[in-house]
Amino acid sequence: MKLFLSTDFEGTSGIVAWEQIIEGQPEYAQGRLLLTREVNAVISGAQEAGASEFVVNDAHHFMRNLHPQELAGEAILISGRHKPLYMMEGLDSSFAGLCFVSYHGSIGAERAVLGHTYSPAAILEVRLNGQIVGEVGINALVAAHYGVPIVLVSGDDVTAQEAESVAPAAEKIVVKHSLGRFAAAHLHPDKACELLRAGAQRAVERLARGDERLVPPSFELPVRLEVTFLVADMAEMACSVRGVERRAARTVCLSGENLLDIYRQFVAVVMLARALADR
């Protein structure tokens, strides 16, 4: 059995600050250790249930947070940027299941530690068919395109709640409870890894026995993805991407029936807006 892991960083137990998760910052080394342990816990639990192949997409910031030699399961590591499919690069229909590891809540959540939606410097809100979504919901478009079920989501309690809309049957592993944007109550890292290992084992066991609830995400077509930026200039720049329509001063809409195309458009829009934010 072959599993795909898309790994972020903010949803790791013990993480509450950008200084812990950005390369070059003083606490980054400790953050990497915590993240790596959680990723390996998921792989180890899946192995115990019979999964034998793993592809890990390091999907946070510069996307070089994990070292290949440190990964369990002789996993293939996809790292670095820019990746054409960004957080979902490497996924295709050959995978039995998909895990979102160390994910975080959306920018619009009331209490989501380090909450944002792709770019905290550019995006104010994203709605998918009218519903506010974070990165789990957006990335689910790619899972739906390839017909791969989301079997595990880990992070804070807000992430687990937001995942219900696209992956109601997935194993939700809550390793901390958000108190605010820069505060959380964490499980001990050892306990968090125990839960992740057990959750991954359950997820693979359910896949192996054909649990009918573990199905790929589905969306009402045509899909409508509305992106609201911090400033109007970003919306103007986003309209340079073919098929993007401006709906308001700071809001654009991507719509269509090809979910992979919608996701690719979204990635292009994010990169353009981020370029303006960096000026």
N, C-alpha and C positions, 0 to 999 in steps of 0.2 A: 504494500500500500504506500502511496506517495502523498506527502503533505506539503503544503505551501504555508510558510509563516511570513507575514508582513509585520515587522517589528518597529514600533515607535519607541519612545523613551519616557515620556511624561507620566505614563501610567504605572511605572515601577514603584514598588513599596520603598519608602524612604526618600522619594524625590519630591521636592516642593519648590525648587528655585532654578532659574535659568543657569545659574553658575554651576549647577550639578550636571548639566546635560549639553553644554556647548563646548566644543573643542577649544582648548587654550585657557579655559577658566580654571580656577584653583581647585574646585571640588570635582572636576570632570572625571579624574581617574577612579574615584570612589563610585561615582554614578555608573560608569561603564561596568564596573565589577558587579554592581547590583543588577543591572540590566542583563548582563551575560548569564548570571545565575538563573534568572527567571526564564530566559529563552531556553537554556539547557534543561530546565525542569520540565518545560513543555515537551521538548524533544524526547527526553528520557521516559516520561510517562507514556507518550505515543509509542515509543519503541516497545515498552513492556506489553502493550496491547497488540503488537504485531505490525506496526508501521515500519517500513524499512528504508524509505527514501525521503529525504528532506531537502527543500530549497528554502533558504532564508533570505528575504529582501530586507536589508538594513535600510530603513526608510525615514530616518530622522536627520534633519538638518543637513550636514555635509555627507551624511549616509556612509560613514566609515567609522562607526562606533564599535563594531564587533570584529575581532580578529579571526580569520579562518581556522587557525589551529586551536582556538579555544572552544569551538562549537562541538557539541555532542553529536553523535549519530553520523559522523563523517558528512555533515551537511554541506551542500553547495551554498556558497555565500555570494549574493549579488550586492555589491556596494559601489559607492561613488555616485556622482551625478554629473551631467543631467541624464536621467533615464527616460526613455520615451513614455513608459507607463508609470513613471514616478513611484509611488508607494506600492503599486501592483505589478511592477516589472517582473517578468518571469512566469506569471500565471498563465496557464492554458487549460484546455479541457482534459489533459492527461492526469490531473490531480484529483484524488478522491475527496479531499477536504481542504479547507482554508482556515488558518488561525490568525486572529488579530491579537498580537501580544504587546502589552504595555501601551495600550491606546489611551486616549484622554477624551474629555467632553468637549462639546462645541463652544464657540465663542459666546453664544447666546445663553448658555446655561447659567442659572442663578448662582450655583456654587460648584465650580469645576476647577480643581487644582491645575494650574497652567493651561486652562482651557483656551482653545483657539480653533480655527478651521482653516487648515493649510497655511495661512500666512497671517499672524497677528498684526503685522504692519500694513496689511492691505484689505483684509476681508472682515466686514462687520457681521454678515449673516449669509447663510446659504439655505435655500428652501428647495426641497425636492417634491414635486407635485403638491406644493403648498405647505409642506411640513418642514419645520426647521430640522436640519440634519448637521451632524458633524462628520468627521472623517470616516467613521464606520459606514454611515449611510451613503456617502459619496463613493467610497471604494467598493461598496456592494454592487455598484453598476457593472464593474468589471467581472465580479464573481457571477452575476446574473448572465452576462454575455457569454461566458464560457461554460455555464451550467455547473458551477462548483459550489457545493454547500459551505456556508460558514459554520464551522463546528465548535469553535472556541473563541471567546473574546475576553481579554483580561485588562484590568485597569482599575480605576476608582468606581464608586457606586454610580456616579452619573453616567459613565461610559456604559455600564451594564444596562442602565435604564434606557439610554438612547439606542442601544443595539436591539432592543425588543422589536422595533418597528421593521427591521430588515432580517433579523435572525432570531426569531422568538424561541426556537428550539435549541440554539447553541448553548454550550456550557459557558456560563458567565462566572468568571473568577474575579471576585472583588478583593483586592489586596490592600486597599486603603479607602477611607471615607473622607470626602472633601469637606473642608470647613470654610474655605474661601479660595481665592485664586492662588494664594501662596501659603496655604496651610492645610494640613490633612492629619488624620489619625491613622497611623500605619500599623499593619500587622508586622510582627518581627519578620525579617527577611527569610529566616529558615521556615517559618510557618507559611509565608506566602508561597515559597517554592514547593512545600508539601501540597498545598491546595492546587497549585498549577500542575504538578505532576499527576495528582489524582484526577483532576479535571480533564487533562489530555488523555489519560488512560480511558476514562469513561467515554470521551468523545470518539476515540478510535474503536472501542468495543461496540459502540452504537452503530458506527458506520459498517463494521464488519458483519453485524447481524441484520443489516438492512433496515434500520430504524426509519420508518416512513416520514417521521417529522423532520429529519435532517435533509431538507431539500434546498436547492439553490434559491436565492432571493428572486422575487418577481415584482414587476412594476407595471402599473397601468400605462399603456401606450396611447399616444406619444408621451414620452417623459418630458417634463418641464423642469429645468434646473435654473433657479433664479439666484443671482449672486449680487449682493449689495456690498459696495466698497466703502472705504472710509472717506474718500473724496471723489468728486465728479470726474477729475482728470483720469482716474483709473478706469472708470466706466467708458470714457471716451476712447482710451487706448484699447480696451477689450474689444471694442467694435471693429478693430482691425482684423479680427479673426472671422473668417467666413462663417456665416450662419448665426452670428451673435447679434441679438436685437436689443436695443436700448429701451427700457421700460420706464425709467425715471432718471433723475439727475445722477444718481449713484448706483442704479440697479440695471443689470443686463439679464437677458434670458437666453438660455441654450435649450433647444427643443428638437425632438426627433424620435425615431423608433430604433435607431442603431445605438445601443447603450455604450458600446466601445467608442464610437465617434463622439458621443456627448462627453465622455470622460476625457478623451484626448483634447477636445475643445476647452474643457475646464482647465486642464493642465496648462494649455497655452495661455489662457486668460490669466491664470495665477502668475505665471512667469512674467508676463507683461506688466501686471500690476505691481509685482514685487520690484521690478526694475525701476518703476517710478518711485516706490517707497524708499529705495536706496539712494535716491538722488539728494 
